[in-house]
């Protein structure tokens, strides 16, 4: 299992969990690449300990405007958006140019791209870049990519998950989050992703965990683990410093025991 996607409702804590997964995988001896594929959330690099993100992969391919023109031209020529591949060569981590990848404490980071300005237009090219990059990304047996996807389900419409080995859906205690998880489960089955698991997050009591579990069990959605509320994570996010959370890290370790027995 080399490519793990983390998704869910906005605010559910998926970026924090992506960071904790990366930490846990590194501790277990894996070489870890975090892929920031959420074009609206700008805080993942801080959680990982970087002062700024690397240059976006979308710029490596010519920039958003150029890609929009290329996509439009290729669709006019008869290609389907779902078959468009914007990267022509396989991309081992070692071949990513240095300005587009950063490393700290044994964890590498790449950034697909962000919406930075008003009236910038559709984020669709970034979705296609994410899909193309993950398709062409070649990992060694000891390398694992943790992909932080955008909130919601639009990435399924763009086919970003078609090159993913495992999808982790982060669910916080809210009906909106549960409904997003149910929708993701349905969409995953349509593209034959076998390993789709829910991670319960921000769990304050066993009663809350039981209620969430009951809802998901009734819909045949598997749960891989629970992550308890952790004051250290709250403080880290509030202060914009590298994310720490001993309680949550222990919970994530149990999840990794399941994924990497």
C-alpha positions as CSV (number, residue, x, y, z in Angstrom):
1,X,0.0,0.0,0.0
2,X,1.9,3.1,-1.3
3,X,-0.7,5.8,-1.9
4,X,-3.1,6.8,0.9
5,X,-5.7,9.5,0.4
6,X,-7.3,11.4,3.3
7,X,-10.6,13.1,2.6
8,X,-13.8,14.2,4.4
9,X,-15.8,17.2,5.3
10,X,-14.1,20.6,5.6
11,X,-13.0,21.1,9.2
12,X,-13.1,17.4,10.0
13,X,-9.4,17.4,10.7
14,X,-8.1,15.6,7.6
15,X,-5.0,17.7,7.2
16,X,-4.0,17.1,10.9
17,X,-4.6,13.4,10.4
18,X,-2.5,13.4,7.2
19,X,0.3,15.0,9.3
20,X,0.0,12.4,12.0
21,X,0.0,9.5,9.5
22,X,3.1,10.9,8.0
23,X,4.8,11.1,11.4
24,X,3.7,7.5,12.2
25,X,4.9,6.1,8.9
26,X,8.3,7.8,9.2
27,X,8.7,6.4,12.7
28,X,8.1,2.9,11.3
29,X,10.9,3.3,8.8
30,X,9.0,4.4,5.7
31,X,10.1,7.2,3.4
32,X,7.1,9.6,3.3
33,X,5.9,12.0,0.7
34,X,2.9,14.2,1.7
35,X,1.0,15.5,-1.3
36,X,-1.0,18.6,-0.6
37,X,-3.9,18.4,-3.1
38,X,-6.3,20.7,-1.3
39,X,-6.4,23.9,-3.4
40,X,-8.2,25.9,-0.7
41,X,-6.5,25.0,2.6
42,X,-3.1,26.7,3.0
43,X,-2.0,25.4,6.4
44,X,-0.6,21.9,5.8
45,X,3.0,23.1,5.3
46,X,2.9,24.7,8.7
47,X,1.6,21.6,10.4
48,X,4.6,19.8,8.9
49,X,7.1,22.4,10.1
50,X,7.8,24.3,6.9
51,X,7.8,28.1,6.9
52,X,6.4,28.2,3.3
53,X,5.2,25.6,0.8
54,X,7.3,24.4,-2.2
55,X,6.5,25.8,-5.6
56,X,3.3,24.2,-6.9
57,X,3.4,21.3,-9.3
58,X,1.0,23.1,-11.5
59,X,3.8,25.6,-12.2
60,X,6.1,22.8,-13.2
61,X,3.6,22.0,-15.9
62,X,3.4,25.5,-17.2
63,X,1.0,27.3,-14.9
64,X,-2.8,27.4,-14.5
65,X,-3.6,29.6,-17.5
66,X,-1.4,27.6,-19.9
67,X,-3.0,24.3,-18.7
68,X,-6.5,25.7,-19.0
69,X,-5.7,26.6,-22.7
70,X,-4.2,23.1,-23.3
71,X,-7.1,21.3,-21.7
72,X,-9.6,23.3,-23.7
73,X,-7.7,22.6,-26.9
74,X,-7.4,18.9,-26.3
75,X,-11.1,18.6,-25.4
76,X,-12.0,20.5,-28.6
77,X,-9.9,18.0,-30.5
78,X,-12.0,15.1,-29.1
79,X,-10.3,14.0,-25.9
80,X,-12.4,13.4,-22.8
81,X,-11.5,15.4,-19.7
82,X,-11.4,12.1,-17.7
83,X,-8.7,10.7,-20.0
84,X,-6.5,13.8,-20.1
85,X,-3.0,13.1,-18.8
86,X,-0.9,16.3,-18.3
87,X,2.3,14.5,-17.3
88,X,4.0,12.6,-20.1
89,X,6.7,10.8,-18.0
90,X,6.7,8.7,-14.9
91,X,7.8,10.6,-11.8
92,X,9.8,8.9,-9.1
93,X,10.3,11.1,-6.0
94,X,14.0,11.4,-6.8
95,X,13.1,13.1,-10.2
96,X,10.9,15.9,-8.8
97,X,12.9,19.1,-9.3
98,X,14.1,20.6,-5.9
99,X,12.1,23.8,-6.1
100,X,8.9,21.7,-6.2
101,X,9.7,19.4,-3.2
102,X,10.8,20.2,0.4
103,X,11.9,18.0,3.2
104,X,12.0,18.3,7.0
105,X,12.5,15.6,9.7
106,X,12.4,12.9,7.1
107,X,9.1,13.9,5.5
108,X,8.9,15.3,2.0
109,X,6.1,17.7,0.8
110,X,4.8,18.6,-2.7
111,X,2.0,21.1,-3.3
112,X,-0.3,20.7,-6.3
113,X,-1.5,24.3,-6.3
114,X,-3.7,26.8,-4.5
115,X,-6.5,29.2,-5.3
116,X,-4.7,32.5,-4.5
117,X,-6.7,35.3,-6.0
118,X,-10.3,36.5,-6.5
119,X,-11.7,35.8,-10.0
120,X,-9.0,33.2,-10.6
121,X,-11.5,30.9,-12.2
122,X,-12.2,27.2,-12.0
123,X,-10.0,24.9,-9.9
124,X,-10.6,22.1,-12.4
125,X,-7.0,22.2,-13.8
126,X,-5.6,21.5,-10.3
127,X,-7.9,18.4,-10.1
128,X,-6.5,17.2,-13.4
129,X,-3.0,17.9,-12.3
130,X,-3.6,15.9,-9.1
131,X,-4.9,13.0,-11.0
132,X,-2.0,13.1,-13.5
133,X,0.6,13.5,-10.8
134,X,-0.7,10.6,-8.7
135,X,-1.0,8.4,-11.8
136,X,2.6,9.1,-12.8
137,X,4.1,9.1,-9.3
138,X,6.3,6.0,-8.9
139,X,7.1,4.9,-5.4
140,X,9.7,2.4,-4.1
141,X,8.5,-0.4,-1.8
142,X,9.5,1.6,1.3
143,X,8.0,4.9,0.1
144,X,4.4,5.9,1.0
145,X,2.5,9.0,-0.3
146,X,-0.1,10.5,2.0
147,X,-2.4,12.7,-0.1
148,X,-4.4,15.4,1.6
149,X,-7.4,15.9,-0.7
150,X,-9.8,18.9,-0.9
151,X,-12.8,18.9,1.3
152,X,-16.0,17.3,0.1
153,X,-16.4,14.9,-2.9
154,X,-15.6,16.9,-6.0
155,X,-12.2,15.1,-6.4
156,X,-14.1,11.9,-7.1
157,X,-15.8,13.6,-10.0
158,X,-12.4,14.5,-11.4
159,X,-11.1,10.9,-10.9
160,X,-8.2,11.9,-8.5
161,X,-8.7,8.6,-6.6
162,X,-8.2,6.4,-9.6
163,X,-4.5,5.9,-8.7
164,X,-5.0,5.6,-5.0
165,X,-4.6,2.4,-3.0
166,X,-6.5,3.3,0.1
167,X,-9.0,6.1,1.0
168,X,-9.4,7.2,4.6
169,X,-12.5,9.3,5.3
170,X,-12.3,11.5,8.3
171,X,-15.6,11.8,10.2
172,X,-16.1,14.3,13.0
173,X,-19.3,14.3,15.2
174,X,-21.7,15.9,12.9
175,X,-24.5,14.7,10.5
176,X,-22.9,16.6,7.6
177,X,-19.6,14.7,8.1
178,X,-21.5,11.4,8.3
179,X,-23.4,12.2,5.1
180,X,-20.1,13.1,3.3
181,X,-18.7,9.7,4.4
182,X,-21.7,7.9,3.1
183,X,-21.4,9.7,-0.3
184,X,-17.7,9.0,-0.5
185,X,-18.3,5.3,0.2
186,X,-20.8,5.2,-2.7
187,X,-18.5,7.0,-5.1
188,X,-15.6,4.8,-4.2
189,X,-17.5,1.7,-5.1
190,X,-18.1,3.1,-8.6
191,X,-14.4,3.2,-9.3
192,X,-13.5,-0.1,-7.6
193,X,-11.5,1.2,-4.7
194,X,-11.4,-1.8,-2.4
195,X,-9.9,-0.2,0.8
196,X,-12.2,2.6,2.0
197,X,-12.2,3.2,5.7
198,X,-13.6,5.8,8.1
199,X,-11.5,7.4,10.8
200,X,-13.5,8.9,13.6
201,X,-12.0,12.2,14.8
202,X,-12.4,14.7,17.6
203,X,-14.0,12.0,19.8
204,X,-14.8,13.3,23.3
205,X,-16.5,10.3,24.7
206,X,-17.3,6.6,24.1
207,X,-20.9,7.5,23.8
208,X,-20.2,9.8,20.8
209,X,-18.0,7.1,19.2
210,X,-20.8,4.6,19.6
211,X,-23.4,6.9,18.0
212,X,-21.2,7.5,15.0
213,X,-20.3,3.9,14.7
214,X,-24.0,2.8,14.8
215,X,-24.8,5.2,11.9
216,X,-21.9,3.9,9.8
217,X,-22.5,0.3,10.6
218,X,-26.1,0.6,9.4
219,X,-24.7,1.7,6.1
220,X,-22.0,-1.0,5.9
221,X,-19.2,1.5,6.1
222,X,-16.1,0.2,7.9
223,X,-14.4,2.0,10.7
224,X,-10.6,1.7,11.0
225,X,-10.2,3.6,14.3
226,X,-11.0,6.6,16.5
227,X,-8.9,9.6,17.3
228,X,-9.7,11.3,20.6
229,X,-9.9,15.1,21.1
230,X,-6.3,16.3,21.8
231,X,-5.7,19.7,23.3
232,X,-2.2,19.8,21.9
233,X,-3.5,19.7,18.4
234,X,-5.9,22.5,19.1
235,X,-3.0,24.6,20.5
236,X,-0.8,23.8,17.5
237,X,-3.4,24.8,15.0
238,X,-4.3,28.0,16.9
239,X,-0.7,29.1,17.0
240,X,0.2,28.0,13.5
241,X,3.2,25.9,14.6
242,X,4.2,22.3,13.7
243,X,1.5,20.0,14.8
244,X,1.9,17.9,17.9
245,X,-0.5,15.7,19.6
246,X,0.6,12.7,21.8
247,X,-2.9,11.4,22.4
248,X,-3.9,11.5,18.8
249,X,-0.5,10.1,17.7
250,X,-1.2,7.0,19.8
251,X,-4.6,6.6,18.2
252,X,-3.1,7.0,14.7
253,X,-0.5,4.4,15.5
254,X,-3.3,1.8,16.0
255,X,-4.7,2.7,12.6
256,X,-1.3,2.1,11.0
257,X,-1.0,-1.2,12.8
258,X,-4.1,-2.2,10.8
259,X,-3.0,-0.7,7.5
260,X,0.6,-2.1,7.8
261,X,0.4,-5.3,9.8
